[in-house]
Amino acid sequence: MARSFTDTILSQSGKLYLQLRLRDKAKVERELTIKYEGQYRNAGLMLLFDILMALGVVAIVGLVATALYLIAA
């Protein structure tokens, strides 16, 4: 079965993320099996969601700070 471009990108980013974070192949395999159902794609997807959530929090804090600045000025 042919994999889509997005699946390939998510798989590669998930693999890189786990390898950089855990550094030991046995730990990577254990984490992959337990937390991500054995798929690097799921790890990449969770990484993407975490990044989007962080950007959302930064945007909301920025809007609140701007609103408070404009009200106080």
C-alpha positions as CSV (number, residue, x, y, z in Angstrom):
1,M,0.0,0.0,0.0
2,A,1.4,3.4,-1.0
3,R,1.9,5.8,1.8
4,S,0.8,9.4,1.5
5,F,3.3,12.3,1.7
6,T,1.8,13.4,5.1
7,D,2.1,10.0,6.6
8,T,5.8,9.9,5.5
9,I,6.5,13.3,7.0
10,L,4.7,12.5,10.3
11,S,6.5,9.1,10.5
12,Q,9.9,10.7,10.0
13,S,9.3,13.5,12.4
14,G,8.0,11.1,15.0
15,K,11.0,8.8,14.6
16,L,13.4,11.8,14.8
17,Y,11.6,13.2,17.9
18,L,11.7,9.9,19.8
19,Q,15.4,9.2,18.9
20,L,16.4,12.7,20.0
21,R,14.4,12.6,23.2
22,L,15.2,9.0,24.4
23,R,18.5,8.3,22.6
24,D,18.5,4.6,23.4
25,K,16.9,2.2,20.8
26,A,15.4,0.0,23.5
27,K,13.7,3.0,25.2
28,V,12.5,4.2,21.8
29,E,10.9,0.9,21.0
30,R,9.3,0.6,24.5
31,E,7.9,4.1,24.3
32,L,6.7,3.5,20.8
33,T,4.9,0.4,21.8
34,I,3.3,1.7,25.0
35,K,2.4,5.2,24.2
36,Y,2.1,5.4,20.4
37,E,0.6,2.0,19.5
38,G,3.8,1.0,17.7
39,Q,3.6,3.7,15.0
40,Y,6.0,6.5,14.4
41,R,3.2,8.3,12.7
42,N,1.3,8.6,15.9
43,A,4.4,10.1,17.6
44,G,4.7,12.6,14.9
45,L,1.0,13.5,15.1
46,M,1.3,14.0,18.9
47,L,4.3,16.2,18.3
48,L,2.4,18.3,15.7
49,F,-0.6,18.7,18.1
50,D,1.8,19.7,20.9
51,I,3.4,22.4,18.7
52,L,0.0,23.7,17.6
53,M,-1.3,23.8,21.2
54,A,1.8,25.8,22.3
55,L,1.3,28.2,19.4
56,G,-2.3,28.6,20.4
57,V,-1.4,29.4,24.0
58,V,1.2,32.0,22.9
59,A,-1.4,33.6,20.6
60,I,-4.0,33.8,23.4
61,V,-1.5,35.2,25.9
62,G,-0.4,37.8,23.3
63,L,-4.0,38.8,22.7
64,V,-4.7,39.1,26.4
65,A,-1.5,41.1,27.0
66,T,-2.4,43.4,24.1
67,A,-5.9,43.9,25.4
68,L,-4.7,44.7,28.9
69,Y,-2.1,47.1,27.5
70,L,-4.7,49.0,25.5
71,I,-7.1,49.1,28.4
72,A,-4.5,50.4,30.8
73,A,-3.1,53.0,28.3
